């Protein structure tokens, strides 16, 4: 599987990329782990909202920074993690992190590089990055762990 790179020139573009991804993933059975990384302010929450909309979740998706995880029900359940405040990997045991990885759900993990040793090998990695040469609002959304043909349908 290769890296697929999308150009995003506004929040709507980032939202729409995530929406398309969610529509593909909700058809899969079993857990799907999406690692979502990027600097502060690149649009990770916008991406999470797009995933939620694509899964037909009616509640507003908000960053679970202080809760660490929020669960939403839709066409497929979404467990949305923000592990930015995890200071020690053992803190994941306290919230039952491993159990989430076996649920028939989309597991979206912001700041996943902070817990890389706890992640399964089979995952989708999304990295959002700025490129100011292409504009203040421009974002590159790189997706690894998916086939190009998944996005062509």
Sine and cosine of phi, psi and omega as CSV:
sin_phi,cos_phi,sin_psi,cos_psi,sin_omega,cos_omega
0.00,0.00,0.62,-0.78,-0.07,-1.00
-0.96,-0.26,0.04,-1.00,0.09,-1.00
-1.00,-0.02,0.77,-0.64,0.05,-1.00
-0.95,-0.30,0.81,-0.59,-0.06,-1.00
-0.92,-0.39,0.79,-0.62,0.04,-1.00
-0.92,-0.39,0.57,-0.82,0.12,-0.99
-1.00,-0.08,0.72,-0.69,0.07,-1.00
-0.81,-0.59,0.84,-0.54,-0.02,-1.00
-0.96,-0.27,-0.02,1.00,0.02,-1.00
-0.28,-0.96,0.17,-0.98,0.01,-1.00
-0.84,0.54,-0.61,0.79,-0.01,-1.00
-0.88,0.48,-0.64,0.77,0.04,-1.00
-0.88,0.48,-0.72,0.70,0.00,-1.00
-0.88,0.47,-0.71,0.71,0.05,-1.00
-0.84,0.54,-0.73,0.69,-0.06,-1.00
-0.92,0.40,-0.60,0.80,0.06,-1.00
-0.88,0.48,-0.73,0.68,0.01,-1.00
-0.90,0.43,-0.64,0.77,0.02,-1.00
-0.86,0.51,-0.72,0.69,0.04,-1.00
-0.87,0.49,-0.70,0.72,0.01,-1.00
-0.87,0.49,-0.72,0.69,-0.01,-1.00
-0.88,0.48,-0.63,0.78,0.02,-1.00
-0.89,0.45,-0.54,0.84,0.08,-1.00
-0.95,0.31,-0.72,0.69,-0.14,-0.99
-0.96,0.28,-0.46,0.89,-0.04,-1.00
-0.93,0.37,-0.27,0.96,0.03,-1.00
-0.99,0.11,-0.21,0.98,-0.02,-1.00
-0.99,0.10,0.57,-0.82,0.08,-1.00
-1.00,-0.08,0.45,-0.89,0.00,-1.00
1.00,0.08,0.02,-1.00,-0.04,-1.00
-0.95,0.30,0.58,-0.82,0.09,-1.00
-0.78,-0.62,0.88,-0.48,-0.01,-1.00
-0.98,-0.18,0.81,-0.59,0.09,-1.00
-0.90,-0.44,0.88,-0.48,0.09,-1.00
-1.00,-0.07,0.84,-0.55,-0.10,-1.00
-0.89,-0.47,0.92,-0.39,-0.07,-1.00
-0.78,-0.63,0.40,-0.92,0.02,-1.00
0.36,-0.93,0.31,-0.95,-0.01,-1.00
-0.90,0.44,0.23,-0.97,0.11,-0.99
-0.84,0.55,0.70,-0.72,0.11,-0.99
0.99,0.16,0.20,0.98,0.00,-1.00
-1.00,0.06,-0.23,0.97,0.04,-1.00
0.90,-0.44,0.40,0.91,0.02,-1.00
-0.89,0.46,-0.65,0.76,0.01,-1.00
-0.93,0.37,-0.61,0.79,0.08,-1.00
-0.87,0.49,-0.68,0.74,0.04,-1.00
-0.89,0.46,-0.70,0.72,0.02,-1.00
-0.87,0.49,-0.63,0.77,0.04,-1.00
-0.90,0.44,-0.62,0.79,0.05,-1.00
-0.91,0.41,-0.63,0.77,0.08,-1.00
-0.88,0.48,-0.73,0.69,0.01,-1.00
-0.86,0.50,-0.70,0.72,0.01,-1.00
-0.90,0.43,-0.64,0.77,0.02,-1.00
-0.92,0.40,-0.44,0.90,0.06,-1.00
-1.00,0.00,0.08,1.00,0.01,-1.00
0.90,0.44,0.63,0.78,0.06,-1.00
-1.00,0.07,0.78,-0.62,-0.08,-1.00
-1.00,0.05,-0.43,0.90,0.01,-1.00
-0.97,0.26,0.46,-0.89,0.05,-1.00
-0.94,0.35,0.76,-0.65,0.04,-1.00
-1.00,0.08,0.84,-0.55,0.04,-1.00
-0.81,-0.58,0.41,-0.91,-0.01,-1.00
-0.92,0.40,0.78,-0.62,-0.02,-1.00
-1.00,0.04,0.63,0.78,-0.10,-0.99
-0.78,0.62,-0.72,0.70,-0.08,-1.00
-1.00,0.00,-0.35,0.94,0.03,-1.00
-1.00,-0.02,-0.35,0.94,-0.10,-0.99
0.97,0.26,-0.67,0.75,0.01,-1.00
-0.61,-0.79,0.62,-0.78,0.15,-0.99
-0.75,-0.66,0.63,-0.78,-0.01,-1.00
-0.91,-0.41,0.69,-0.72,-0.02,-1.00
-0.79,-0.61,0.56,-0.83,0.04,-1.00
-0.97,-0.26,0.71,-0.71,0.06,-1.00
-0.41,-0.91,-0.51,-0.86,0.07,-1.00
-0.87,0.50,-0.51,0.86,0.14,-0.99
-0.63,-0.78,0.64,-0.77,-0.03,-1.00
-0.90,0.44,0.57,-0.82,0.06,-1.00
-0.86,-0.51,0.84,-0.55,0.19,-0.98
-0.97,-0.26,0.92,-0.40,-0.07,-1.00
-0.96,-0.29,0.93,-0.38,-0.01,-1.00
-0.97,-0.24,0.59,-0.81,0.24,-0.97
-0.79,-0.62,0.96,-0.28,-0.10,-0.99
-0.99,-0.15,0.31,0.95,-0.02,-1.00
-0.83,0.56,-0.59,0.81,-0.07,-1.00
-1.00,-0.02,0.04,1.00,0.05,-1.00
-0.95,0.31,0.88,-0.48,-0.01,-1.00
-0.99,-0.15,-0.33,0.94,0.01,-1.00
-0.60,-0.80,0.71,-0.70,-0.07,-1.00
-0.84,0.54,-0.45,0.89,-0.01,-1.00
-0.91,0.41,-0.33,0.94,0.05,-1.00
-0.89,0.45,-0.41,0.91,0.02,-1.00
-0.91,0.41,-0.53,0.85,0.04,-1.00
-0.88,0.47,-0.58,0.81,-0.04,-1.00
-0.90,0.43,-0.47,0.88,-0.01,-1.00
-0.98,-0.20,0.07,1.00,0.02,-1.00
0.94,0.35,0.61,0.79,-0.08,-1.00
-0.78,0.62,-0.72,0.70,-0.04,-1.00
-0.84,0.54,-0.58,0.81,-0.01,-1.00
-0.90,0.43,-0.59,0.81,0.03,-1.00
-0.88,0.47,-0.54,0.84,-0.07,-1.00
-0.94,0.34,-0.16,0.99,0.01,-1.00
-0.95,-0.31,0.00,1.00,-0.01,-1.00
-0.98,0.19,0.55,-0.84,0.09,-1.00
-0.97,0.25,0.99,0.17,-0.14,-0.99
-0.45,-0.89,0.21,-0.98,0.23,-0.97
-1.00,-0.03,0.81,-0.59,0.00,-1.00
-0.93,-0.36,0.96,-0.28,-0.04,-1.00
-0.98,-0.19,0.86,-0.52,-0.10,-1.00
-0.85,-0.52,0.95,-0.31,0.09,-1.00
-0.99,0.17,0.60,-0.80,-0.01,-1.00
0.91,0.42,0.59,0.81,-0.11,-0.99
-0.88,0.48,-0.43,0.90,-0.01,-1.00
-0.88,0.47,-0.34,0.94,0.01,-1.00
-0.96,0.28,-0.30,0.96,-0.03,-1.00
-0.78,-0.63,0.51,0.86,-0.14,-0.99
-0.82,0.57,-0.52,0.86,-0.01,-1.00
-0.95,0.31,-0.23,0.97,0.00,-1.00
-0.99,-0.14,-0.04,1.00,-0.10,-0.99
-1.00,0.02,0.54,-0.84,0.09,-1.00
-0.94,0.33,0.31,-0.95,0.00,-1.00
-0.96,0.27,-0.55,0.83,-0.03,-1.00
-1.00,0.01,0.98,-0.20,-0.03,-1.00
-0.48,-0.88,0.18,-0.98,0.09,-1.00
-0.93,-0.38,0.78,-0.63,0.00,-1.00
-0.95,-0.31,0.79,-0.61,0.06,-1.00
-0.86,-0.51,0.83,-0.56,0.04,-1.00
-0.86,-0.52,0.83,-0.56,0.03,-1.00
-0.96,-0.29,0.78,-0.62,-0.01,-1.00
-0.65,-0.76,0.46,-0.89,0.03,-1.00
-1.00,0.04,0.42,-0.91,0.18,-0.98
-0.58,-0.82,1.00,-0.08,-0.10,-0.99
-0.89,0.45,-0.35,0.94,0.06,-1.00
-0.91,0.41,-0.41,0.91,0.02,-1.00
-0.99,-0.12,0.01,1.00,0.04,-1.00
0.81,-0.59,0.43,-0.90,-0.06,-1.00
-0.89,0.46,-0.60,0.80,-0.06,-1.00
-1.00,-0.05,-0.05,1.00,-0.04,-1.00
-0.94,0.35,0.66,-0.75,0.11,-0.99
-0.71,-0.71,0.63,-0.78,0.18,-0.98
-0.99,-0.15,0.80,-0.59,0.02,-1.00
-0.93,-0.38,0.96,-0.28,-0.04,-1.00
-0.98,-0.21,0.79,-0.61,-0.03,-1.00
-0.88,-0.48,0.84,-0.54,0.07,-1.00
-0.88,-0.47,0.58,-0.81,0.02,-1.00
0.98,-0.21,0.17,0.99,0.04,-1.00
-0.79,-0.62,0.48,-0.88,0.11,-0.99
-1.00,0.07,0.53,-0.85,0.06,-1.00
-0.81,0.58,-0.62,0.78,-0.07,-1.00
-0.90,0.43,-0.43,0.90,0.06,-1.00
-0.85,0.52,-0.59,0.81,-0.05,-1.00
-1.00,0.05,-0.21,0.98,0.00,-1.00
-0.98,0.19,-0.38,0.92,-0.06,-1.00
-0.98,0.20,0.00,0.00,0.00,0.00
